[in-house]
């Protein structure tokens, strides 16, 4: 868990440093950074999709995942519920920032494969690399959205901790097949792009309604292993 702890601490430190810089920024600079985060989300999401799509053994799985996950999330109104809770306590702007930050920190190859490699081989290389990226990203997010972005740290810890425990308890499980990681990264890339569109006020796709889409590839591989 050392790599995950380091990653979490980097987000906390980056947020604190970014918050200090935020105090000296004018509105036009804050808007510029806000747009920068939206553009970064688009690029990172597209990159995750493009890199992993050629490796997919089931090219249409991400479409089914988004469709099925979107229906489930809409029925549960996940996006509306979470945004109302966060906005009531932090403000609408921070709610957007937290959602985008959590997606960027958690839905990526490093953040999924990293804890698995750490658990199975004691190799924290991916997590240390991810920590460096998240340190910089969290600083920029905090200069835009403030200290409230620190709430993304425990989300990351729980997310990576889940994969770490899965790897420890089920080293031969189909959940750990590399191809599953590819499918999760593809779906995650689409979600990150969706988040970027929301930050830039281009289109509010209600990204959180599509979070159940991440469970569809897992269910697919479980069923496939049984059959």
Residue, then its C-alpha position, 0 to 999 in steps of 0.5 A: x500500500x506504500x505506493x497508494x499512500x504516496x499517491x494520496x499524500x501527493x494529492x493532499x500536498x498539491x492541493x495545499x500548495x495550489x490553494x496558497x497560489x489561488x489567493x493571489x490569482x485574479x478572476x481572469x486567471x482563475x477562468x484561464x486555469x478552469x478552461x485549462x483543466x477542461x482541455x486537459x480532461x479532453x486530452x487525457x480522456x481521448x489519450x486513454x481511449x486511443x491508447x487502449x482501444x487497439x488492444x481491446x478484444x471486444x471493441x463494442x464492449x465499451x458501447x454496451x457498457x456506456x449504454x447499460x451503465x447510463x441507463x442504470x445511472x439515470x434510473x438511480x439519478x447518480x449525477x443529480x444526487x451527488x451534485x446536490x449533496x456536494x453543491x449544498x456543502x461546497x458550491x456548484x463550481x467545486x462539485x464540478x471540479x471534484x467530479x472531474x478530479x476524481x475521474x482523472x485521478x482514479x480512471x486511468x491505467x496507472x491508477x488501476x494497474x499500479x495497485x495490482x502490480x504493487x500487491x502482486x510484485x511489490x512494484x510501485x513504479x506505476x504508482x510513483x509515476x501516477x503520484x508525480x502526475x497527480x501532484x501537478x494536476x492537484x495543484x492546478x485544480x486547487x488554484x481553480x477550485x480551492x481547498x475543497x479539492x482535497x476531498x478527492x484524496x480519500x476517494x483515490x485511496x479507497x479506489x486504489x485500495x480496492x484494487x490492491x485488496x482484490x489483487x491480494x485476495x484473488x491473484x488468479x481471478x479473471x478480474x486481473x486479466x490485462x484485457x479487463x484493464x484495457x476495457x476499463x481504461x477505454x470506458x474511463x477515457x470516455x467518462x473523462x472526456x465527458x467531464x471535460x465537456x462539462x467543465x468547459x460548459x460545452x455539454x453537461x453529459x451528466x457524467x456520474x450517471x455513466x459510472x455504472x458503465x465501469x461495472x459492465x466489463x467486470x460483469x462481462x469477464x465474470x460471466x465469460x469465465x463461468x461460461 
